[in-house]
Amino acid sequence: MAFYRYHVFMCTNQREPGEDCCANFDSRRMRDYLKARSKELGLHAEGGVRINIAGCLGRCELGPTLVIYPDAVWYTYVDEKDLDEILREHLQQGRVVERLRI
């Protein structure tokens, strides 16, 4: 059995000025937000959800990026509402949020 049900990797990579990167979209703050929300909901624990910072995930041109394993589902997001939807639908209910999938 896996230690976590879901492992979320959120790119927070900063590239050279003028280059596309997730950090241009405040990705570190967004990662902190998603981690805090998962803790508030009691999901951030063994058997639950783990939210981690990732280096470059190589999809910079698509906006801020996260990937959820073991499902290997990739998402982009715009704001906290999008992250709340991913949290509620995918991480709690196991349903992929197609509108945010990349």
N, C-alpha and C positions, 0 to 999 in steps of 0.2 A: 504494500500500500504506500502511496506517496505521502510524504510528510505534510504537504499542502494540497488542498483540492485544486487551487488555482495559484499560479505564480505569474504575476504581472510585471513586465519590464517596460519602463517608461523612459524613452530617450530624453536626455537633458543635455545633449552634446552642444557645445559652442564651437562654431567654426570661425574662420577669419571674417572680419567686418565685410558686409555686403554679400556674403554667401548664405544660401538657404541652410537653415538648421532649426532644430526643435527649440533651442534656447531662445530664438527670436519670438517664440510664442509663449514665453513665461512658463516653460515646461517644468522647471524645478518647483515653482509654487504650485502648479497643477498636480504634480506628483505628491507634494506634501498634503494638498487638499484631499486627494483620493485616499492616501494612507490614513489620514485623520478620520475621514468618513468611515472607512472600513473598521477602524478601531472603535468608533462610536457605536457602530452596529454589531460589535462583537465578532466580526468576521476575521480580524487579523490575529490568527492564532493557529497552532498546530491543527491540521485537519481542515483549515479554512483557507484564508487568502493571504498571500504575501505580496506586498507592493515594493518593488525595487527600482532604483535608478539604473539606467543602462547607458552605456556609451552609444556611439552612433549605431543606429539600426539600419542605416543605408537607404532610407526612403525619404530623405530630406525634402525632396520636391513635392511631397504629398502633404506637407504640414506636420504638426506635432504627431508623433507616432508612439503607439504602445502595442505590445503583443501579449497575449494571454496563453500560457501553457498549462496543461498539456494539449489544449485544443488547437494551438497554432493559429489563432485568429488574430489578425492585425486590424487595428483601428486608428482612425484619426479623430480629432475632437476640436471643438472651438472654445468651449467654456465649461464651467462647473456643471451646468445642466446636462451637457453631453456625458461628462464623467459620471454624474449621478445615474443617468440612464444605463450606462455600461455596468455600473455597480449593481443596480437593481435587476436589470434584465439578465446579464451574462453571469455575473459573480454570485448573485443570489438565486436566480431562477434557471440558470443554465441555457438561456436563449440568446442566440447571436443577435446583435443589433445591426441589421443589414444596412441601414442608412448611414452608419458610421464605419462600416467595414471597408478595408482597402485590400 
